[in-house]
Amino acid sequence: MATVLPPPSKRQRTAIAEKAQEQQIVDSIPNDLGSVRVHFFDQSTGQATGAPVAIPVADATVKNLELLLNTLQGNNASERVPYRFSFGADGQTVDVLDDIYRALLKPGIRTTEDTISLQYTPQAIFRVRSVSRCSASIPGHGEAILATSFASSSSSRLVTGSGDNSARIFDTDTGTPFHTLKGHTSWVLVASWSPDDTTIATGSMDNTVRIWDPQSGQPLGQPLKGHTKWITSLAWEPYHLRQSPTTQRLASSSKDSTVRIWDTITKRIDLVLSGHKSSVSCVRWGGTGTIYTASHDKTIKLWDSLNGTLISTLTAHVHWVNHLALSTDSVLRTAYHDHTGSIPPTDDEKLAKAKQRFETAAKINNTLTERLVTASDDCTIYLWSPPTSFPPSPTINPTIKPLARLFGHQKQVNHVTFSPSGTLIASSSFDNHIKLWNAATGAFLHTLRGHVGAVYMSCFSPDSRLLVSGSKDTTLKVWDAGTGKLREDLPGHRDEVFAVDWSPDGRAVGSGGKDKVVRVWRH
């Protein structure tokens, strides 16, 4: 009797599907094009790196170009730097997002007979060391911690929101509570620092938004009332879009199906964005002046932040849209703060630096492009590239189609985030896995397996090399974003980890959850 082989396991089926997808990407490049000569130039100095190198066209992908350039520079495996490649000639700049064939050879910009001069820009000019130990365990909250957020400028201040109706500011350098922000009458669901670090906003189940002074811990005026149900998300107006140094606008989304734009100085409502038919789960304020909202009515809407008019509605998901993220979230959060720690002395210089940082992060092929990624209960993720010039001209199709559909999760996708470099997307799901995707094409890269409970959220390090995730299984895990391998396992919490944040300066990770304790992790 012949032996009957058992059917492949779920892990084997997943591995076969991933291998087939990788093979499909490789097979799309013709094998009969031979080699192409590539010469690397530093974009900042114009200096050549090494001599021209002949590369098989089929192997001329961004990943292999990075590997080759790091080899030419003498960097070993632990010192490898991620790069962004572009080609400039005849007054036009073309970004190499996938490979040389699709970017330059297929459109006919260059041929295999030419020597292609590629300009490279490092995506991470500093290196963040992986957190590996709990440096502080700070009690204080009386209920579960639902939100954590580091200050935009440093890792020394962390704000948390809790089910005990309060928010707290912690001094992470000394591991002690700094201020308790009392005033809400129900759970504090979201907490957010303004880009210039001068104020904190909190949103609660008591239907109000409150503004606080982080230095004194006192509320700045009365609560912002207007929503009829609880607050689900907050988004500050990007610093470089402020009409004057004294104006601060804030967008809040709510279970009541609306988004309200507040002037946090006068405590008045500027605009009410109504159009969704169900709870608005997430709001983001883009650097081009567009407000993006995701809702349980299965749609994503784009709004003009100046007059509140609806620009477009994105429809692709078939279930609740849980979360959305922008490719520029990191630079919009930190404004004029960067890894050097230098702060411009005047308001005009701060504005100019914030605008320059945003434009550098958002430029693709010499045009400002803000990518958008959305996650849903339908187990899928969609990648979008909405137009940045509004109102749309008559030639632009008002129906915006997604760039890619990212599928593979087996359960609801709860959270998505872009890497600060804008090159990677991480998605966290109730199927216990995190997946990494190429942010330019939506191509699948890695599945990060290790958690044994639902993954609630994840956060990239400021240099985009590492990813930290928080889970129902009570642990945090640090992953290598380049290889998809587990770097550190961080046990310590005694119950589910609901919130995690990596400080913009890269020195610390803050986490909180059901055990009511804030933990700070360092190298």
C-alpha positions as CSV (number, residue, x, y, z in Angstrom):
1,M,0.0,0.0,0.0
2,A,1.4,3.4,-1.0
3,T,2.2,5.9,1.8
4,V,-0.1,8.9,1.7
5,L,1.7,12.1,2.7
6,P,-0.1,14.3,5.2
7,P,-1.4,17.6,3.9
8,P,1.0,20.6,4.5
9,S,0.7,22.4,7.8
10,K,-0.4,26.0,8.0
11,R,3.2,27.2,8.4
12,Q,4.3,25.2,5.3
13,R,1.5,26.6,3.3
14,T,2.4,30.1,4.3
15,A,6.1,29.5,3.4
16,I,5.1,28.1,0.0
17,A,2.9,31.2,-0.7
18,E,5.6,33.6,0.4
19,K,8.2,31.8,-1.8
20,A,5.8,31.9,-4.8
21,Q,5.3,35.6,-4.2
22,E,9.0,36.3,-4.1
23,Q,9.5,34.2,-7.2
24,Q,6.8,36.1,-9.0
25,I,8.6,39.4,-8.3
26,V,11.9,38.0,-9.6
27,D,10.4,36.5,-12.7
28,S,8.9,39.8,-13.7
29,I,12.4,41.0,-14.7
30,P,13.6,39.5,-18.1
31,N,16.6,37.3,-17.8
32,D,18.1,38.1,-21.2
33,L,19.1,41.7,-20.6
34,G,22.7,41.0,-19.5
35,S,24.4,43.4,-17.2
36,V,24.4,47.2,-16.6
37,R,27.2,49.4,-15.3
38,V,26.4,51.4,-12.2
39,H,28.4,54.2,-10.6
40,F,27.5,55.4,-7.1
41,F,27.6,59.1,-6.1
42,D,27.0,60.7,-2.7
43,Q,24.1,63.1,-3.2
44,S,25.2,65.5,-0.6
45,T,28.8,65.9,-1.8
46,G,28.7,64.7,-5.4
47,Q,31.8,62.5,-4.7
48,A,32.0,59.1,-6.5
49,T,32.1,55.9,-4.4
50,G,34.4,53.4,-6.0
51,A,34.6,52.7,-9.7
52,P,31.6,51.7,-12.0
53,V,30.4,48.1,-11.3
54,A,28.7,45.7,-13.7
55,I,25.6,44.2,-12.2
56,P,23.2,41.7,-13.8
57,V,20.0,43.5,-14.6
58,A,17.9,40.7,-13.0
59,D,19.8,41.3,-9.7
60,A,19.8,45.1,-9.8
61,T,17.2,45.5,-7.0
62,V,17.4,48.2,-4.3
63,K,18.3,45.5,-1.7
64,N,21.2,44.3,-3.7
65,L,22.3,47.8,-4.5
66,E,22.4,48.6,-0.8
67,L,24.4,45.5,-0.2
68,L,26.9,46.4,-2.9
69,L,27.3,50.0,-1.8
70,N,27.9,48.9,1.8
71,T,30.5,46.5,0.6
72,L,32.2,49.2,-1.4
73,Q,32.3,51.4,1.7
74,G,33.7,48.6,3.8
75,N,30.7,48.3,6.2
76,N,30.3,44.9,7.8
77,A,26.9,43.2,8.4
78,S,26.3,45.0,11.7
79,E,27.2,48.5,10.3
80,R,25.1,48.3,7.1
81,V,23.3,51.6,6.3
82,P,19.9,51.6,4.4
83,Y,20.1,53.9,1.3
84,R,17.7,55.6,-1.0
85,F,18.7,55.7,-4.7
86,S,17.8,58.2,-7.4
87,F,18.9,59.0,-10.9
88,G,19.1,62.6,-12.2
89,A,19.5,63.7,-15.8
90,D,18.1,66.2,-18.2
91,G,16.5,68.2,-15.4
92,Q,14.4,65.2,-14.1
93,T,14.9,63.0,-11.0
94,V,13.8,59.4,-10.9
95,D,13.7,57.5,-7.6
96,V,14.7,53.8,-7.8
97,L,12.0,52.3,-5.6
98,D,12.2,48.6,-6.6
99,D,14.9,47.9,-9.2
100,I,16.8,49.5,-12.0
101,Y,14.8,47.7,-14.7
102,R,11.4,49.1,-13.7
103,A,12.8,52.6,-12.8
104,L,15.1,53.3,-15.8
105,L,15.4,50.5,-18.4
106,K,11.8,49.7,-19.0
107,P,10.6,53.4,-19.4
108,G,13.6,53.9,-21.8
109,I,15.3,56.5,-19.7
110,R,18.6,54.5,-20.0
111,T,19.8,51.4,-21.7
112,T,22.1,48.6,-20.8
113,E,24.8,50.2,-22.9
114,D,24.9,53.3,-20.6
115,T,26.8,53.7,-17.4
116,I,24.1,54.6,-14.9
117,S,25.1,57.2,-12.3
118,L,23.1,56.6,-9.1
119,Q,22.9,59.2,-6.4
120,Y,22.5,57.7,-2.9
121,T,21.2,59.2,0.3
122,P,21.5,57.4,3.7
123,Q,18.1,56.7,5.2
124,A,19.4,56.6,8.8
125,I,22.4,58.8,9.6
126,F,22.5,57.6,13.2
127,R,22.1,54.2,14.8
128,V,19.7,53.3,17.6
129,R,20.8,50.6,20.0
130,S,18.3,47.9,20.7
131,V,16.6,48.2,24.1
132,S,17.4,45.2,26.2
133,R,16.5,45.9,29.9
134,C,13.8,47.5,32.0
135,S,15.4,50.6,33.5
136,A,12.3,51.7,35.4
137,S,9.0,50.2,36.5
138,I,6.8,53.1,37.7
139,P,3.5,52.5,39.5
140,G,0.9,55.2,40.0
141,H,-2.1,54.6,37.8
142,G,-5.1,52.9,39.4
143,E,-6.4,51.2,36.3
144,A,-5.1,49.9,33.0
145,I,-2.8,52.2,30.9
146,L,-4.4,52.8,27.5
147,A,-2.0,55.3,25.8
148,T,1.7,56.2,26.0
149,S,3.5,59.0,24.2
150,F,7.0,60.4,24.5
151,A,7.7,64.1,24.1
152,S,8.8,65.2,20.6
153,S,12.2,66.5,21.7
154,S,13.6,63.9,24.1
155,S,13.0,60.6,26.0
156,S,13.0,62.3,29.4
157,R,9.2,62.9,29.5
158,L,6.5,60.3,28.9
159,V,2.7,61.0,29.1
160,T,0.2,58.2,29.7
161,G,-3.6,57.9,29.6
162,S,-5.4,55.5,31.9
163,G,-8.7,54.0,32.9
164,D,-8.5,55.7,36.3
165,N,-9.7,59.0,34.6
166,S,-6.3,60.6,34.7
167,A,-3.2,61.2,32.6
168,R,0.3,61.2,34.1
169,I,3.6,62.7,33.0
170,F,6.6,60.6,34.0
171,D,10.3,61.6,34.3
172,T,11.9,58.6,32.6
173,D,15.4,59.7,33.6
174,T,14.8,59.3,37.3
175,G,11.9,56.8,37.0
176,T,9.5,59.0,39.0
177,P,6.0,60.5,38.4
178,F,6.3,64.2,37.4
179,H,2.7,65.4,37.2
180,T,-0.8,63.9,37.5
181,L,-3.3,65.5,35.0
182,K,-6.7,65.4,36.8
183,G,-9.9,66.7,35.3
184,H,-11.4,64.0,33.1
185,T,-14.4,62.1,34.5
186,S,-13.9,58.9,32.5
187,W,-11.2,56.8,30.9
188,V,-8.4,58.7,29.1
189,L,-8.2,56.9,25.8
190,V,-5.6,59.1,23.9
191,A,-2.7,61.4,24.8
192,S,-0.6,63.4,22.4
193,W,2.2,66.0,22.6
194,S,2.1,69.0,20.3
195,P,5.0,69.0,17.8
196,D,6.8,71.8,19.7
197,D,6.4,70.1,23.1
198,T,4.6,73.1,24.6
199,T,1.3,71.4,25.3
200,I,-0.4,68.0,25.8
201,A,-3.8,67.0,24.5
202,T,-5.9,64.2,26.1
203,G,-9.1,62.7,24.8
204,S,-11.5,60.8,27.1
205,M,-14.7,58.7,27.3
206,D,-16.3,61.8,29.0
207,N,-16.6,63.2,25.4
208,T,-14.1,66.0,26.0
209,V,-10.6,67.0,25.0
210,R,-8.4,68.7,27.5
211,I,-5.2,70.8,26.9
212,W,-2.5,70.8,29.5
213,D,0.8,72.6,30.3
214,P,3.4,69.9,30.6
215,Q,5.7,72.0,32.9
216,S,3.1,72.7,35.6
217,G,0.7,69.9,35.0
218,Q,-2.2,72.3,35.0
219,P,-5.1,72.5,32.5
220,L,-5.0,75.3,30.0
221,G,-8.5,76.7,30.2
222,Q,-11.7,74.8,30.1
223,P,-12.3,71.4,28.4
224,L,-13.1,71.4,24.7
225,K,-16.8,70.3,24.6
226,G,-18.7,69.5,21.5
227,H,-18.5,65.7,20.8
228,T,-21.5,63.7,21.9
229,K,-19.6,60.4,22.3
230,W,-16.0,59.4,23.4
231,I,-12.8,60.6,21.7
232,T,-11.0,57.9,19.6
233,S,-8.0,59.8,18.2
234,L,-6.1,63.1,18.2
235,A,-3.9,64.8,15.6
236,W,-2.1,68.1,15.9
237,E,-1.7,70.5,12.9
238,P,1.8,70.1,11.5
239,Y,4.1,72.8,12.8
240,H,5.1,74.1,9.3
241,L,1.4,74.7,8.4
242,R,0.7,77.0,11.4
243,Q,-0.6,80.4,10.3
244,S,1.3,82.1,13.2
245,P,3.6,80.9,16.0
246,T,0.8,81.5,18.5
247,T,-1.9,79.4,16.8
248,Q,-2.3,75.7,17.6
249,R,-5.0,73.6,16.0
250,L,-6.0,70.1,16.9
251,A,-8.2,67.5,15.2
252,S,-10.2,65.1,17.3
253,S,-12.2,62.1,16.0
254,S,-15.1,60.6,17.9
255,K,-17.5,57.7,18.2
256,D,-20.2,60.2,17.3
257,S,-19.1,60.0,13.6
258,T,-17.6,63.5,13.4
259,V,-14.2,65.1,13.5
260,R,-13.8,68.5,15.1
261,I,-11.0,71.0,14.5
262,W,-10.2,73.1,17.6
263,D,-8.3,76.3,18.1
264,T,-6.5,75.3,21.3
265,I,-5.7,78.9,22.2
266,T,-9.2,80.3,22.1
267,K,-10.8,76.9,23.0
268,R,-13.3,77.3,20.1
269,I,-14.4,74.9,17.3
270,D,-13.0,76.0,13.9
271,L,-14.6,73.3,11.8
272,V,-16.8,70.2,12.1
273,L,-16.1,67.5,9.6
274,S,-19.3,65.4,9.3
275,G,-19.9,62.9,6.6
276,H,-19.0,59.5,8.0
277,K,-22.0,57.3,8.9
278,S,-20.4,55.5,11.8
279,S,-17.6,55.9,14.5
280,V,-14.4,57.6,13.2
281,S,-11.6,55.4,14.5
282,C,-8.6,57.4,13.5
283,V,-7.6,60.9,12.3
284,R,-4.3,62.1,10.8
285,W,-3.3,65.7,9.7
286,G,-1.0,65.5,6.7
287,G,1.8,67.8,5.9
288,T,0.1,69.1,2.7
289,G,-2.9,70.4,4.6
290,T,-5.1,67.3,4.1
291,I,-6.9,65.6,7.0
292,Y,-7.4,61.9,6.7
293,T,-10.1,60.0,8.6
294,A,-10.9,56.3,8.9
295,S,-14.2,55.1,10.0
296,H,-16.3,52.0,10.9
297,D,-18.5,52.8,7.9
298,K,-15.7,51.1,5.8
299,T,-14.5,54.3,4.2
300,I,-11.5,56.7,4.4
301,K,-12.2,60.4,3.8
302,L,-9.9,63.2,2.8
303,W,-10.7,66.8,3.9
304,D,-9.4,70.2,3.3
305,S,-8.1,71.6,6.7
306,L,-8.7,75.2,5.7
307,N,-12.4,75.1,4.9
308,G,-13.5,71.6,6.0
309,T,-14.7,70.5,2.5
310,L,-14.6,66.9,1.6
311,I,-12.0,66.2,-1.1
312,S,-12.4,62.5,-1.7
313,T,-13.7,59.2,-0.3
314,L,-11.6,56.1,-0.5
315,T,-13.6,52.9,-0.7
316,A,-12.0,49.4,-0.8
317,H,-12.4,47.8,2.6
318,V,-15.4,45.6,3.3
319,H,-15.3,46.0,7.1
320,W,-14.5,48.5,9.8
321,V,-11.3,50.6,9.1
322,N,-9.4,50.4,12.4
323,H,-6.3,52.5,11.8
324,L,-4.4,54.6,9.3
325,A,-0.9,55.9,9.1
326,L,1.0,58.4,6.9
327,S,4.5,58.0,5.5
328,T,5.4,61.4,7.0
329,D,4.1,60.7,10.5
330,S,7.5,60.7,12.1
331,V,8.7,64.0,10.8
332,L,5.3,65.7,11.4
333,R,5.5,64.5,15.0
334,T,9.0,65.8,15.7
335,A,8.7,69.1,13.6
336,Y,12.1,70.9,13.9
337,H,13.5,68.4,16.4
338,D,16.1,66.0,15.0
339,H,18.8,63.6,16.1
340,T,21.4,66.4,16.6
341,G,19.3,68.0,19.4
342,S,19.9,71.5,18.0
343,I,16.8,73.8,18.1
344,P,16.6,76.9,15.9
345,P,16.6,80.1,17.9
346,T,13.8,82.0,16.2
347,D,10.2,81.0,15.2
348,D,10.9,81.6,11.5
349,E,13.9,79.3,11.6
350,K,11.9,76.7,13.4
351,L,9.2,76.9,10.7
352,A,11.7,76.7,7.9
353,K,13.4,73.7,9.4
354,A,10.1,71.8,10.0
355,K,9.1,72.5,6.4
356,Q,12.5,71.4,5.1
357,R,12.4,68.1,7.1
358,F,8.9,67.4,5.8
359,E,9.7,68.1,2.2
360,T,12.8,65.9,2.4
361,A,10.8,63.0,3.8
362,A,7.9,63.4,1.4
363,K,9.7,63.9,-1.9
364,I,9.5,61.0,-4.4
365,N,10.6,61.6,-8.0
366,N,11.0,65.3,-7.0
367,T,7.3,65.7,-6.1
368,L,5.7,65.8,-2.7
369,T,4.0,62.4,-2.1
370,E,2.3,61.4,1.1
371,R,1.5,57.7,1.2
372,L,-1.4,56.4,3.2
373,V,-1.9,52.9,4.6
374,T,-5.1,51.7,6.2
375,A,-5.9,48.6,8.3
376,S,-9.3,46.9,8.7
377,D,-11.3,44.2,10.3
378,D,-11.5,42.5,6.9
379,C,-7.9,41.2,7.6
380,T,-6.5,43.4,4.8
381,I,-4.4,46.5,4.4
382,Y,-4.5,49.0,1.6
383,L,-1.7,51.3,0.4
384,W,-2.8,54.6,-1.2
385,S,-1.1,57.6,-2.8
386,P,-3.7,60.4,-2.8
387,P,-2.9,63.5,-4.9
388,T,-1.4,66.4,-3.0
389,S,-2.7,69.2,-5.1
390,F,-6.2,70.3,-4.2
391,P,-8.8,71.0,-5.4
392,P,-8.2,68.3,-8.1
393,S,-8.0,69.5,-11.6
394,P,-10.7,68.2,-14.0
395,T,-8.2,65.9,-15.6
396,I,-7.7,64.0,-12.3
397,N,-10.0,61.1,-11.8
398,P,-11.9,61.7,-8.6
399,T,-12.0,58.0,-7.9
400,I,-8.7,57.3,-6.1
401,K,-7.6,53.6,-6.4
402,P,-5.3,51.9,-4.0
403,L,-1.7,51.3,-5.0
404,A,-1.7,47.8,-3.5
405,R,-3.8,45.4,-1.5
406,L,-1.7,43.9,1.3
407,F,-3.1,40.5,2.4
408,G,-1.9,37.6,4.5
409,H,-3.1,38.2,8.0
410,Q,-5.6,35.6,9.2
411,K,-7.5,37.9,11.7
412,Q,-8.3,41.6,12.1
413,V,-5.5,44.1,11.6
414,N,-5.5,46.4,14.5
415,H,-2.6,48.8,13.8
416,V,-0.3,49.9,11.0
417,T,2.7,52.2,11.0
418,F,5.3,53.5,8.5
419,S,9.0,53.5,9.3
420,P,10.5,57.0,9.8
421,S,12.4,56.5,6.5
422,G,9.1,55.8,4.7
423,T,10.4,52.6,3.2
424,L,8.7,50.0,5.4
425,I,5.2,49.3,6.7
426,A,4.5,47.2,9.8
427,S,1.1,45.7,10.5
428,S,0.0,44.3,13.8
429,S,-2.9,41.7,14.0
430,F,-5.0,39.6,16.3
431,D,-3.5,36.6,14.5
432,N,-0.4,37.0,16.9
433,H,1.8,38.1,14.0
434,I,3.4,41.3,12.7
435,K,4.1,41.6,9.0
436,L,6.6,43.9,7.2
437,W,5.8,45.3,3.8
438,N,7.6,47.4,1.2
439,A,6.1,50.9,1.5
440,A,6.7,51.8,-2.2
441,T,5.1,48.8,-3.8
442,G,3.2,47.0,-1.0
443,A,5.3,43.8,-1.6
444,F,5.4,41.4,1.3
445,L,8.8,41.2,3.1
446,H,8.6,39.3,6.4
447,T,6.3,37.7,8.9
448,L,7.5,38.3,12.5
449,R,6.5,35.2,14.5
450,G,7.1,34.9,18.3
451,H,4.1,36.4,20.1
452,V,1.5,33.9,21.4
453,G,-1.3,36.4,21.9
454,A,-2.8,39.2,19.8
455,V,-0.4,42.0,18.9
456,Y,-2.0,45.4,19.8
457,M,0.5,47.8,18.3
458,S,4.1,48.2,17.1
459,C,6.5,51.1,16.7
460,F,9.7,51.6,14.7
461,S,12.9,53.0,16.1
462,P,13.9,56.4,14.8
463,D,16.5,54.9,12.5
464,S,14.0,52.4,11.0
465,R,16.3,49.4,11.7
466,L,14.3,48.0,14.7
467,L,10.7,47.4,15.6
468,V,9.1,47.0,19.0
469,S,5.8,45.3,19.5
470,G,3.4,45.0,22.5
471,S,1.1,42.0,22.9
472,K,-1.7,40.3,24.8
473,D,0.9,37.7,25.8
474,T,2.4,40.3,28.3
475,T,5.7,40.7,26.5
476,L,7.4,43.3,24.3
477,K,9.6,42.0,21.5
478,V,12.2,43.9,19.5
479,W,12.7,42.8,15.9
480,D,15.4,43.5,13.3
481,A,13.4,45.2,10.5
482,G,16.0,44.2,7.9
483,T,16.0,40.5,8.5
484,G,12.7,40.0,10.3
485,K,14.5,38.1,13.1
486,L,13.8,38.5,16.8
487,R,16.4,40.7,18.4
488,E,15.2,40.9,22.1
489,D,12.4,39.4,24.1
490,L,11.3,41.7,26.9
491,P,9.2,40.1,29.6
492,G,8.3,42.1,32.7
493,H,4.7,43.2,32.4
494,R,2.3,41.0,34.4
495,D,-0.7,41.4,32.0
496,E,-1.6,42.5,28.5
497,V,0.5,45.3,27.0
498,F,-1.8,47.8,25.4
499,A,0.5,50.7,24.4
500,V,4.1,51.1,23.4
501,D,6.1,54.0,22.1
502,W,9.8,54.5,21.0
503,S,11.2,57.9,21.9
504,P,12.0,60.1,18.9
505,D,15.7,60.3,20.1
506,G,15.9,56.5,20.1
507,R,17.1,56.2,23.7
508,A,14.1,54.6,25.4
509,V,10.9,52.6,24.9
510,G,7.9,53.2,27.1
511,S,5.1,50.7,27.6
512,G,1.9,50.3,29.6
513,G,-1.0,47.9,29.9
514,K,-3.4,46.1,32.1
515,D,-1.0,45.7,35.0
516,K,-1.3,49.5,35.6
517,V,2.5,49.9,35.6
518,V,4.6,52.1,33.2
519,R,7.8,50.4,32.2
520,V,10.8,52.2,30.6
521,W,13.2,50.1,28.5
522,R,16.8,51.1,27.6
523,H,19.9,49.5,26.1
